[in-house]
Structure formats: structure tokens, C-alpha cells
């Protein structure tokens, strides 16, 4: 499970365009023929970022709907906290003490 979860730093490195842009500038300075390859790399990185963004949950939902979903979830959390507090006060979950 941990291998599937990327850290924020890993994601920033995966989608950072700065190294590719830097390589393009170096190729231009050297009058290298590798500029086209570097531009293709940049284009593919941009497309990967677009694909990642479009696959994010909620991206296709309007901000108003997202806000409503957030309010609904907060209300559910509040209700569940109240129920937990109520059931804990009933002492139903007391563990017998070992003698």
C-alpha cells in the first residue's frame, strides 16, 4: 500500500517542468539538435499532468456542488461524533477490570 502512495515531493518531481525547460535552454545555447527531443519531453510531461488533473476526483463537479458535498460530509462527521459521545456516556463499552 505504501509503495502505491506517492509523497508530495515525488509528485512535484514527476510533474516539475523546470528541469525539462532548463535542458531546452541548454540545447538552444549549444545550438544542439537535441532541442526537438527536449521539446517532445516537455510536451509529454504537460500531457501527463493534464491526464493526472483530469483523473482527479471532483474535477468534473462545479464548486457549488463541491461546497454542498463538503457541508454534507461535515454534518455526517458531526452526527457521528455526537453518537459516539452519547454511546460512550452510556458506559456500554466498559472493559471489565482484571483483578
VMD Tcl script that draws the C-alpha trace (Angstrom):
set ca {
  {0.00 0.00 0.00}
  {2.79 2.42 0.90}
  {4.53 1.85 -2.45}
  {1.40 2.96 -4.30}
  {1.15 6.21 -2.34}
  {3.47 8.90 -3.64}
  {4.76 11.62 -1.40}
  {4.22 15.27 -2.23}
  {7.90 15.64 -3.10}
  {7.74 12.69 -5.52}
  {4.73 14.20 -7.24}
  {6.43 17.58 -7.50}
  {9.47 15.94 -9.10}
  {7.31 13.92 -11.50}
  {5.42 16.97 -12.74}
  {8.10 19.61 -12.47}
  {8.64 21.26 -15.84}
  {11.66 23.26 -14.74}
  {14.33 20.59 -15.42}
  {12.99 19.99 -18.93}
  {12.82 23.72 -19.67}
  {16.37 24.07 -18.36}
  {17.53 21.28 -20.70}
  {15.80 23.01 -23.64}
  {17.57 26.28 -22.86}
  {20.93 24.48 -22.63}
  {20.30 22.83 -26.01}
  {19.40 26.17 -27.57}
  {22.57 27.76 -26.15}
  {24.70 24.97 -27.63}
  {22.84 25.01 -30.97}
  {22.24 21.33 -30.37}
  {19.94 19.15 -32.47}
  {18.53 17.68 -29.23}
  {16.13 20.62 -28.88}
  {13.38 18.70 -30.67}
  {13.78 15.72 -28.32}
  {13.63 18.00 -25.30}
  {10.53 19.73 -26.67}
  {8.89 16.32 -27.11}
  {9.76 15.51 -23.48}
  {8.19 18.79 -22.37}
  {5.06 18.13 -24.40}
  {4.69 14.63 -22.92}
  {5.18 15.94 -19.35}
  {2.49 18.56 -19.93}
  {0.14 15.89 -21.30}
  {0.84 13.62 -18.30}
  {-0.01 16.49 -15.95}
  {-3.24 17.17 -17.87}
  {-4.20 13.49 -17.69}
  {-3.47 13.41 -13.96}
  {-5.57 16.52 -13.34}
  {-8.49 15.25 -15.39}
  {-8.49 11.96 -13.46}
  {-8.72 13.68 -10.06}
  {-11.97 13.04 -8.22}
  {-14.31 16.01 -8.17}
  {-12.66 17.87 -11.03}
  {-15.82 17.47 -13.10}
  {-18.03 18.87 -10.34}
  {-18.83 22.57 -10.02}
  {-17.51 24.50 -6.99}
  {-21.07 24.92 -5.68}
  {-21.66 21.16 -5.75}
  {-18.28 20.56 -4.10}
  {-19.22 23.02 -1.36}
  {-22.54 21.24 -0.81}
  {-20.77 17.86 -0.62}
  {-18.34 19.30 1.90}
  {-21.17 20.62 4.07}
  {-22.92 17.24 3.90}
  {-19.76 15.39 4.92}
  {-19.12 17.80 7.80}
  {-22.68 17.26 9.04}
  {-22.16 13.49 8.88}
  {-18.96 13.79 10.91}
  {-20.71 15.98 13.47}
  {-23.56 13.49 13.79}
  {-21.18 10.55 14.18}
  {-19.18 12.39 16.86}
  {-22.38 13.10 18.77}
  {-23.43 9.44 18.55}
  {-20.02 8.27 19.76}
  {-20.16 10.70 22.67}
  {-23.67 9.51 23.54}
  {-22.76 5.82 23.43}
  {-19.58 6.35 25.40}
  {-21.58 8.10 28.12}
  {-23.86 5.05 28.39}
  {-20.87 3.01 29.59}
  {-21.77 0.17 27.26}
  {-18.17 -0.23 26.16}
  {-16.50 -0.51 29.54}
  {-13.88 -3.20 29.69}
  {-14.03 -5.33 32.85}
  {-11.08 -4.67 35.12}
  {-8.71 -7.57 35.69}
  {-8.30 -8.45 39.36}
}
mol new
graphics top color blue
foreach p $ca { graphics top sphere $p radius 0.5 }
foreach p [lrange $ca 0 end-1] q [lrange $ca 1 end] { graphics top cylinder $p $q radius 0.2 }
display resetview
